[in-house]
């Protein structure tokens, strides 16, 4: 249970961070976007290497971007949960 809640929250927040980043990409600076949604930049670097149909390329782009964002936010929530648990045990 200790890892399930951060995984769920990380996946949800990673998805929403990607949605906000894609929507605000022309307005917000690139370094600020990379802080909140690093999956967008990673997916942009990996996706052009494939030359497939548009649906397949876009699907791969989304899987990479959401996955990277989910891992980032999972690690943040897991670390926060660990620190809170450690503090409460003392």
Jmol script that loads the backbone (N, CA, C; Angstrom):
load data "model"
ATOM      1  N   UNK A   1       0.832  -1.196   0.000  1.00  0.00           N
ATOM      2  CA  UNK A   1       0.000   0.000   0.000  1.00  0.00           C
ATOM      3  C   UNK A   1       0.873   1.255   0.000  1.00  0.00           C
ATOM      4  N   UNK A   2       2.079   1.117   0.524  1.00  0.00           N
ATOM      5  CA  UNK A   2       2.968   2.262   0.622  1.00  0.00           C
ATOM      6  C   UNK A   2       3.359   2.801  -0.759  1.00  0.00           C
ATOM      7  N   UNK A   3       3.425   1.925  -1.754  1.00  0.00           N
ATOM      8  CA  UNK A   3       3.816   2.358  -3.093  1.00  0.00           C
ATOM      9  C   UNK A   3       2.634   2.541  -4.035  1.00  0.00           C
ATOM     10  N   UNK A   4       1.477   2.020  -3.669  1.00  0.00           N
ATOM     11  CA  UNK A   4       0.322   2.102  -4.558  1.00  0.00           C
ATOM     12  C   UNK A   4      -0.204   3.530  -4.659  1.00  0.00           C
ATOM     13  N   UNK A   5      -0.363   4.199  -3.539  1.00  0.00           N
ATOM     14  CA  UNK A   5      -0.892   5.565  -3.558  1.00  0.00           C
ATOM     15  C   UNK A   5       0.029   6.529  -4.318  1.00  0.00           C
ATOM     16  N   UNK A   6       1.355   6.515  -4.082  1.00  0.00           N
ATOM     17  CA  UNK A   6       2.212   7.385  -4.889  1.00  0.00           C
ATOM     18  C   UNK A   6       2.186   7.034  -6.375  1.00  0.00           C
ATOM     19  N   UNK A   7       2.026   5.752  -6.701  1.00  0.00           N
ATOM     20  CA  UNK A   7       1.962   5.364  -8.110  1.00  0.00           C
ATOM     21  C   UNK A   7       0.701   5.909  -8.769  1.00  0.00           C
ATOM     22  N   UNK A   8      -0.416   5.814  -8.087  1.00  0.00           N
ATOM     23  CA  UNK A   8      -1.676   6.329  -8.645  1.00  0.00           C
ATOM     24  C   UNK A   8      -1.618   7.850  -8.769  1.00  0.00           C
ATOM     25  N   UNK A   9      -1.185   8.515  -7.704  1.00  0.00           N
ATOM     26  CA  UNK A   9      -1.083   9.976  -7.759  1.00  0.00           C
ATOM     27  C   UNK A   9      -0.072  10.436  -8.798  1.00  0.00           C
ATOM     28  N   UNK A  10       1.055   9.726  -8.910  1.00  0.00           N
ATOM     29  CA  UNK A  10       2.071  10.075  -9.896  1.00  0.00           C
ATOM     30  C   UNK A  10       1.567   9.933 -11.317  1.00  0.00           C
ATOM     31  N   UNK A  11       0.808   8.865 -11.572  1.00  0.00           N
ATOM     32  CA  UNK A  11       0.249   8.671 -12.920  1.00  0.00           C
ATOM     33  C   UNK A  11      -0.750   9.766 -13.269  1.00  0.00           C
ATOM     34  N   UNK A  12      -1.623  10.079 -12.332  1.00  0.00           N
ATOM     35  CA  UNK A  12      -2.621  11.121 -12.592  1.00  0.00           C
ATOM     36  C   UNK A  12      -1.974  12.486 -12.781  1.00  0.00           C
ATOM     37  N   UNK A  13      -1.065  12.838 -11.885  1.00  0.00           N
ATOM     38  CA  UNK A  13      -0.409  14.138 -12.000  1.00  0.00           C
ATOM     39  C   UNK A  13       0.481  14.205 -13.235  1.00  0.00           C
ATOM     40  N   UNK A  14       1.120  13.097 -13.596  1.00  0.00           N
ATOM     41  CA  UNK A  14       1.936  13.062 -14.814  1.00  0.00           C
ATOM     42  C   UNK A  14       1.102  13.291 -16.064  1.00  0.00           C
ATOM     43  N   UNK A  15      -0.083  12.696 -16.104  1.00  0.00           N
ATOM     44  CA  UNK A  15      -0.986  12.893 -17.238  1.00  0.00           C
ATOM     45  C   UNK A  15      -1.442  14.344 -17.327  1.00  0.00           C
ATOM     46  N   UNK A  16      -1.847  14.908 -16.196  1.00  0.00           N
ATOM     47  CA  UNK A  16      -2.321  16.293 -16.204  1.00  0.00           C
ATOM     48  C   UNK A  16      -1.189  17.283 -16.477  1.00  0.00           C
ATOM     49  N   UNK A  17       0.025  16.980 -16.016  1.00  0.00           N
ATOM     50  CA  UNK A  17       1.161  17.853 -16.315  1.00  0.00           C
ATOM     51  C   UNK A  17       1.446  17.863 -17.809  1.00  0.00           C
ATOM     52  N   UNK A  18       1.315  16.710 -18.457  1.00  0.00           N
ATOM     53  CA  UNK A  18       1.502  16.656 -19.901  1.00  0.00           C
ATOM     54  C   UNK A  18       0.418  17.445 -20.622  1.00  0.00           C
ATOM     55  N   UNK A  19      -0.819  17.323 -20.163  1.00  0.00           N
ATOM     56  CA  UNK A  19      -1.915  18.060 -20.794  1.00  0.00           C
ATOM     57  C   UNK A  19      -1.707  19.567 -20.685  1.00  0.00           C
ATOM     58  N   UNK A  20      -1.289  20.035 -19.529  1.00  0.00           N
ATOM     59  CA  UNK A  20      -1.041  21.464 -19.339  1.00  0.00           C
ATOM     60  C   UNK A  20       0.157  21.907 -20.163  1.00  0.00           C
ATOM     61  N   UNK A  21       1.194  21.082 -20.220  1.00  0.00           N
ATOM     62  CA  UNK A  21       2.398  21.443 -20.967  1.00  0.00           C
ATOM     63  C   UNK A  21       2.117  21.546 -22.462  1.00  0.00           C
ATOM     64  N   UNK A  22       1.350  20.609 -22.993  1.00  0.00           N
ATOM     65  CA  UNK A  22       1.027  20.651 -24.421  1.00  0.00           C
ATOM     66  C   UNK A  22       0.172  21.868 -24.734  1.00  0.00           C
ATOM     67  N   UNK A  23      -0.755  22.184 -23.861  1.00  0.00           N
ATOM     68  CA  UNK A  23      -1.641  23.324 -24.084  1.00  0.00           C
ATOM     69  C   UNK A  23      -0.877  24.647 -24.000  1.00  0.00           C
ATOM     70  N   UNK A  24       0.047  24.765 -23.047  1.00  0.00           N
ATOM     71  CA  UNK A  24       0.738  26.031 -22.816  1.00  0.00           C
ATOM     72  C   UNK A  24       2.121  26.096 -23.443  1.00  0.00           C
ATOM     73  N   UNK A  25       2.477  25.161 -24.312  1.00  0.00           N
ATOM     74  CA  UNK A  25       3.824  25.131 -24.877  1.00  0.00           C
ATOM     75  C   UNK A  25       4.205  26.409 -25.616  1.00  0.00           C
ATOM     76  N   UNK A  26       3.330  27.011 -26.431  1.00  0.00           N
ATOM     77  CA  UNK A  26       3.736  28.242 -27.106  1.00  0.00           C
ATOM     78  C   UNK A  26       3.888  29.439 -26.165  1.00  0.00           C
ATOM     79  N   UNK A  27       3.251  29.414 -25.005  1.00  0.00           N
ATOM     80  CA  UNK A  27       3.233  30.561 -24.104  1.00  0.00           C
ATOM     81  C   UNK A  27       4.361  30.503 -23.078  1.00  0.00           C
ATOM     82  N   UNK A  28       4.584  29.334 -22.498  1.00  0.00           N
ATOM     83  CA  UNK A  28       5.538  29.165 -21.397  1.00  0.00           C
ATOM     84  C   UNK A  28       6.918  28.830 -21.960  1.00  0.00           C
ATOM     85  N   UNK A  29       7.964  29.293 -21.277  1.00  0.00           N
ATOM     86  CA  UNK A  29       9.327  29.040 -21.748  1.00  0.00           C
ATOM     87  C   UNK A  29       9.668  27.548 -21.644  1.00  0.00           C
ATOM     88  N   UNK A  30      10.589  27.108 -22.490  1.00  0.00           N
ATOM     89  CA  UNK A  30      10.965  25.691 -22.550  1.00  0.00           C
ATOM     90  C   UNK A  30      11.576  25.175 -21.241  1.00  0.00           C
ATOM     91  N   UNK A  31      12.466  25.929 -20.576  1.00  0.00           N
ATOM     92  CA  UNK A  31      13.006  25.402 -19.312  1.00  0.00           C
ATOM     93  C   UNK A  31      11.934  25.198 -18.237  1.00  0.00           C
ATOM     94  N   UNK A  32      10.956  26.085 -18.172  1.00  0.00           N
ATOM     95  CA  UNK A  32       9.890  25.942 -17.183  1.00  0.00           C
ATOM     96  C   UNK A  32       9.003  24.732 -17.508  1.00  0.00           C
ATOM     97  N   UNK A  33       8.742  24.503 -18.788  1.00  0.00           N
ATOM     98  CA  UNK A  33       7.975  23.323 -19.188  1.00  0.00           C
ATOM     99  C   UNK A  33       8.720  22.038 -18.842  1.00  0.00           C
ATOM    100  N   UNK A  34      10.032  22.058 -19.010  1.00  0.00           N
ATOM    101  CA  UNK A  34      10.824  20.862 -18.720  1.00  0.00           C
ATOM    102  C   UNK A  34      10.838  20.523 -17.248  1.00  0.00           C
ATOM    103  N   UNK A  35      10.646  21.510 -16.392  1.00  0.00           N
ATOM    104  CA  UNK A  35      10.605  21.244 -14.954  1.00  0.00           C
ATOM    105  C   UNK A  35       9.308  20.527 -14.583  1.00  0.00           C
ATOM    106  N   UNK A  36       8.182  20.991 -15.112  1.00  0.00           N
ATOM    107  CA  UNK A  36       6.893  20.417 -14.739  1.00  0.00           C
ATOM    108  C   UNK A  36       6.516  19.200 -15.576  1.00  0.00           C
ATOM    109  N   UNK A  37       6.999  19.112 -16.805  1.00  0.00           N
ATOM    110  CA  UNK A  37       6.665  17.993 -17.676  1.00  0.00           C
ATOM    111  C   UNK A  37       7.899  17.553 -18.468  1.00  0.00           C
ATOM    112  N   UNK A  38       8.840  16.863 -17.819  1.00  0.00           N
ATOM    113  CA  UNK A  38      10.032  16.435 -18.556  1.00  0.00           C
ATOM    114  C   UNK A  38       9.710  15.376 -19.605  1.00  0.00           C
ATOM    115  N   UNK A  39       8.598  14.694 -19.457  1.00  0.00           N
ATOM    116  CA  UNK A  39       8.213  13.684 -20.428  1.00  0.00           C
ATOM    117  C   UNK A  39       7.972  14.255 -21.805  1.00  0.00           C
ATOM    118  N   UNK A  40       7.526  15.487 -21.874  1.00  0.00           N
ATOM    119  CA  UNK A  40       7.287  16.139 -23.166  1.00  0.00           C
ATOM    120  C   UNK A  40       8.586  16.262 -23.944  1.00  0.00           C
ATOM    121  N   UNK A  41       9.653  16.685 -23.295  1.00  0.00           N
ATOM    122  CA  UNK A  41      10.945  16.854 -23.971  1.00  0.00           C
ATOM    123  C   UNK A  41      11.573  15.507 -24.331  1.00  0.00           C
ATOM    124  N   UNK A  42      11.449  14.543 -23.435  1.00  0.00           N
ATOM    125  CA  UNK A  42      12.001  13.213 -23.713  1.00  0.00           C
ATOM    126  C   UNK A  42      11.270  12.589 -24.897  1.00  0.00           C
ATOM    127  N   UNK A  43       9.950  12.707 -24.915  1.00  0.00           N
ATOM    128  CA  UNK A  43       9.167  12.152 -26.019  1.00  0.00           C
ATOM    129  C   UNK A  43       9.484  12.857 -27.337  1.00  0.00           C
ATOM    130  N   UNK A  44       9.733  14.147 -27.301  1.00  0.00           N
ATOM    131  CA  UNK A  44      10.095  14.875 -28.518  1.00  0.00           C
ATOM    132  C   UNK A  44      11.435  14.395 -29.067  1.00  0.00           C
ATOM    133  N   UNK A  45      12.349  13.988 -28.175  1.00  0.00           N
ATOM    134  CA  UNK A  45      13.647  13.486 -28.642  1.00  0.00           C
ATOM    135  C   UNK A  45      13.541  12.062 -29.178  1.00  0.00           C
ATOM    136  N   UNK A  46      12.680  11.223 -28.610  1.00  0.00           N
ATOM    137  CA  UNK A  46      12.605   9.822 -29.003  1.00  0.00           C
ATOM    138  C   UNK A  46      11.660   9.557 -30.172  1.00  0.00           C
ATOM    139  N   UNK A  47      10.586  10.278 -30.274  1.00  0.00           N
ATOM    140  CA  UNK A  47       9.553   9.977 -31.270  1.00  0.00           C
ATOM    141  C   UNK A  47      10.002  10.192 -32.715  1.00  0.00           C
ATOM    142  N   UNK A  48      10.736  11.239 -33.075  1.00  0.00           N
ATOM    143  CA  UNK A  48      11.093  11.410 -34.486  1.00  0.00           C
ATOM    144  C   UNK A  48      11.975  10.301 -35.054  1.00  0.00           C
ATOM    145  N   UNK A  49      12.546   9.452 -34.219  1.00  0.00           N
ATOM    146  CA  UNK A  49      13.391   8.369 -34.713  1.00  0.00           C
ATOM    147  C   UNK A  49      12.579   7.317 -35.473  1.00  0.00           C
ATOM    148  N   UNK A  50      11.278   7.257 -35.232  1.00  0.00           N
ATOM    149  CA  UNK A  50      10.421   6.279 -35.901  1.00  0.00           C
ATOM    150  C   UNK A  50       9.736   6.932 -37.097  1.00  0.00           C
ATOM    151  N   UNK A  51       9.597   6.157 -38.155  1.00  0.00           N
ATOM    152  CA  UNK A  51       8.868   6.638 -39.332  1.00  0.00           C
ATOM    153  C   UNK A  51       7.715   5.682 -39.585  1.00  0.00           C
ATOM    154  N   UNK A  52       6.642   5.886 -38.832  1.00  0.00           N
ATOM    155  CA  UNK A  52       5.460   5.042 -38.934  1.00  0.00           C
ATOM    156  C   UNK A  52       4.244   5.925 -39.182  1.00  0.00           C
ATOM    157  N   UNK A  53       3.069   5.345 -39.076  1.00  0.00           N
ATOM    158  CA  UNK A  53       1.851   6.108 -39.292  1.00  0.00           C
ATOM    159  C   UNK A  53       1.685   7.160 -38.196  1.00  0.00           C
ATOM    160  N   UNK A  54       0.862   8.147 -38.455  1.00  0.00           N
ATOM    161  CA  UNK A  54       0.646   9.235 -37.503  1.00  0.00           C
ATOM    162  C   UNK A  54       0.066   8.719 -36.190  1.00  0.00           C
ATOM    163  N   UNK A  55      -0.894   7.807 -36.271  1.00  0.00           N
ATOM    164  CA  UNK A  55      -1.495   7.253 -35.057  1.00  0.00           C
ATOM    165  C   UNK A  55      -0.486   6.496 -34.211  1.00  0.00           C
ATOM    166  N   UNK A  56       0.358   5.725 -34.855  1.00  0.00           N
ATOM    167  CA  UNK A  56       1.373   4.965 -34.125  1.00  0.00           C
ATOM    168  C   UNK A  56       2.414   5.891 -33.511  1.00  0.00           C
ATOM    169  N   UNK A  57       2.826   6.908 -34.262  1.00  0.00           N
ATOM    170  CA  UNK A  57       3.813   7.854 -33.752  1.00  0.00           C
ATOM    171  C   UNK A  57       3.245   8.651 -32.583  1.00  0.00           C
ATOM    172  N   UNK A  58       2.015   9.115 -32.709  1.00  0.00           N
ATOM    173  CA  UNK A  58       1.393   9.885 -31.626  1.00  0.00           C
ATOM    174  C   UNK A  58       1.159   9.019 -30.398  1.00  0.00           C
ATOM    175  N   UNK A  59       0.745   7.776 -30.611  1.00  0.00           N
ATOM    176  CA  UNK A  59       0.555   6.859 -29.492  1.00  0.00           C
ATOM    177  C   UNK A  59       1.859   6.600 -28.749  1.00  0.00           C
ATOM    178  N   UNK A  60       2.944   6.415 -29.501  1.00  0.00           N
ATOM    179  CA  UNK A  60       4.255   6.230 -28.874  1.00  0.00           C
ATOM    180  C   UNK A  60       4.695   7.468 -28.123  1.00  0.00           C
ATOM    181  N   UNK A  61       4.429   8.634 -28.701  1.00  0.00           N
ATOM    182  CA  UNK A  61       4.758   9.904 -28.051  1.00  0.00           C
ATOM    183  C   UNK A  61       4.043  10.019 -26.707  1.00  0.00           C
ATOM    184  N   UNK A  62       2.751   9.704 -26.695  1.00  0.00           N
ATOM    185  CA  UNK A  62       1.978   9.792 -25.450  1.00  0.00           C
ATOM    186  C   UNK A  62       2.452   8.789 -24.405  1.00  0.00           C
ATOM    187  N   UNK A  63       2.751   7.560 -24.835  1.00  0.00           N
ATOM    188  CA  UNK A  63       3.228   6.548 -23.876  1.00  0.00           C
ATOM    189  C   UNK A  63       4.535   6.985 -23.227  1.00  0.00           C
ATOM    190  N   UNK A  64       5.462   7.504 -24.015  1.00  0.00           N
ATOM    191  CA  UNK A  64       6.752   7.934 -23.462  1.00  0.00           C
ATOM    192  C   UNK A  64       6.563   9.128 -22.534  1.00  0.00           C
ATOM    193  N   UNK A  65       5.820  10.130 -22.976  1.00  0.00           N
ATOM    194  CA  UNK A  65       5.645  11.352 -22.189  1.00  0.00           C
ATOM    195  C   UNK A  65       4.917  11.073 -20.874  1.00  0.00           C
ATOM    196  N   UNK A  66       3.835  10.324 -20.918  1.00  0.00           N
ATOM    197  CA  UNK A  66       3.089  10.024 -19.692  1.00  0.00           C
ATOM    198  C   UNK A  66       3.925   9.132 -18.773  1.00  0.00           C
ATOM    199  N   UNK A  67       4.649   8.194 -19.338  1.00  0.00           N
ATOM    200  CA  UNK A  67       5.489   7.314 -18.524  1.00  0.00           C
ATOM    201  C   UNK A  67       6.587   8.056 -17.791  1.00  0.00           C
ATOM    202  N   UNK A  68       7.271   8.956 -18.486  1.00  0.00           N
ATOM    203  CA  UNK A  68       8.343   9.729 -17.839  1.00  0.00           C
ATOM    204  C   UNK A  68       7.773  10.649 -16.773  1.00  0.00           C
ATOM    205  N   UNK A  69       6.674  11.311 -17.068  1.00  0.00           N
ATOM    206  CA  UNK A  69       6.049  12.181 -16.067  1.00  0.00           C
ATOM    207  C   UNK A  69       5.564  11.376 -14.863  1.00  0.00           C
ATOM    208  N   UNK A  70       4.988  10.214 -15.103  1.00  0.00           N
ATOM    209  CA  UNK A  70       4.501   9.385 -13.995  1.00  0.00           C
ATOM    210  C   UNK A  70       5.655   8.937 -13.100  1.00  0.00           C
ATOM    211  N   UNK A  71       6.781   8.573 -13.699  1.00  0.00           N
ATOM    212  CA  UNK A  71       7.945   8.166 -12.898  1.00  0.00           C
ATOM    213  C   UNK A  71       8.464   9.340 -12.069  1.00  0.00           C
ATOM    214  N   UNK A  72       8.500  10.525 -12.657  1.00  0.00           N
ATOM    215  CA  UNK A  72       8.958  11.707 -11.923  1.00  0.00           C
ATOM    216  C   UNK A  72       8.057  11.987 -10.719  1.00  0.00           C
ATOM    217  N   UNK A  73       6.761  12.060 -10.954  1.00  0.00           N
ATOM    218  CA  UNK A  73       5.852  12.400  -9.866  1.00  0.00           C
ATOM    219  C   UNK A  73       5.710  11.258  -8.865  1.00  0.00           C
ATOM    220  N   UNK A  74       5.842   9.994  -9.320  1.00  0.00           N
ATOM    221  CA  UNK A  74       5.858   8.877  -8.384  1.00  0.00           C
ATOM    222  C   UNK A  74       7.036   9.003  -7.423  1.00  0.00           C
ATOM    223  N   UNK A  75       8.200   9.330  -7.957  1.00  0.00           N
ATOM    224  CA  UNK A  75       9.374   9.451  -7.087  1.00  0.00           C
ATOM    225  C   UNK A  75       9.212  10.600  -6.095  1.00  0.00           C
ATOM    226  N   UNK A  76       8.596  11.679  -6.524  1.00  0.00           N
ATOM    227  CA  UNK A  76       8.362  12.808  -5.610  1.00  0.00           C
ATOM    228  C   UNK A  76       7.400  12.403  -4.496  1.00  0.00           C
ATOM    229  N   UNK A  77       6.282  11.761  -4.861  1.00  0.00           N
ATOM    230  CA  UNK A  77       5.307  11.350  -3.848  1.00  0.00           C
ATOM    231  C   UNK A  77       5.856  10.247  -2.952  1.00  0.00           C
ATOM    232  N   UNK A  78       6.616   9.317  -3.500  1.00  0.00           N
ATOM    233  CA  UNK A  78       7.187   8.243  -2.680  1.00  0.00           C
ATOM    234  C   UNK A  78       8.198   8.806  -1.687  1.00  0.00           C
ATOM    235  N   UNK A  79       9.017   9.755  -2.135  1.00  0.00           N
ATOM    236  CA  UNK A  79       9.982  10.388  -1.232  1.00  0.00           C
ATOM    237  C   UNK A  79       9.265  11.178  -0.138  1.00  0.00           C
ATOM    238  N   UNK A  80       8.233  11.913  -0.518  1.00  0.00           N
ATOM    239  CA  UNK A  80       7.475  12.677   0.474  1.00  0.00           C
ATOM    240  C   UNK A  80       6.808  11.736   1.478  1.00  0.00           C
ATOM    241  N   UNK A  81       6.240  10.635   1.014  1.00  0.00           N
ATOM    242  CA  UNK A  81       5.628   9.663   1.909  1.00  0.00           C
ATOM    243  C   UNK A  81       6.640   9.028   2.848  1.00  0.00           C
ATOM    244  N   UNK A  82       7.818   8.728   2.319  1.00  0.00           N
ATOM    245  CA  UNK A  82       8.873   8.151   3.151  1.00  0.00           C
ATOM    246  C   UNK A  82       9.306   9.130   4.241  1.00  0.00           C
ATOM    247  N   UNK A  83       9.491  10.396   3.858  1.00  0.00           N
ATOM    248  CA  UNK A  83       9.927  11.388   4.836  1.00  0.00           C
ATOM    249  C   UNK A  83       8.858  11.641   5.895  1.00  0.00           C
ATOM    250  N   UNK A  84       7.603  11.680   5.497  1.00  0.00           N
ATOM    251  CA  UNK A  84       6.520  11.875   6.472  1.00  0.00           C
ATOM    252  C   UNK A  84       6.426  10.671   7.401  1.00  0.00           C
ATOM    253  N   UNK A  85       6.517   9.462   6.842  1.00  0.00           N
ATOM    254  CA  UNK A  85       6.463   8.250   7.659  1.00  0.00           C
ATOM    255  C   UNK A  85       7.632   8.186   8.635  1.00  0.00           C
ATOM    256  N   UNK A  86       8.776   8.565   8.179  1.00  0.00           N
ATOM    257  CA  UNK A  86       9.968   8.557   9.027  1.00  0.00           C
ATOM    258  C   UNK A  86       9.832   9.567  10.167  1.00  0.00           C
ATOM    259  N   UNK A  87       9.280  10.713   9.844  1.00  0.00           N
ATOM    260  CA  UNK A  87       9.104  11.748  10.869  1.00  0.00           C
ATOM    261  C   UNK A  87       8.054  11.342  11.898  1.00  0.00           C
ATOM    262  N   UNK A  88       6.976  10.686  11.466  1.00  0.00           N
ATOM    263  CA  UNK A  88       5.917  10.270  12.383  1.00  0.00           C
ATOM    264  C   UNK A  88       6.358   9.129  13.303  1.00  0.00           C
ATOM    265  N   UNK A  89       7.294   8.329  12.866  1.00  0.00           N
ATOM    266  CA  UNK A  89       7.769   7.205  13.694  1.00  0.00           C
ATOM    267  C   UNK A  89       8.650   7.679  14.848  1.00  0.00           C
ATOM    268  N   UNK A  90       9.196   8.841  14.748  1.00  0.00           N
ATOM    269  CA  UNK A  90      10.078   9.349  15.812  1.00  0.00           C
ATOM    270  C   UNK A  90       9.270   9.899  16.886  1.00  0.00           C
TER     271      UNK A  90
END
end "model"
wireframe off; spacefill off
backbone 0.3
color backbone group
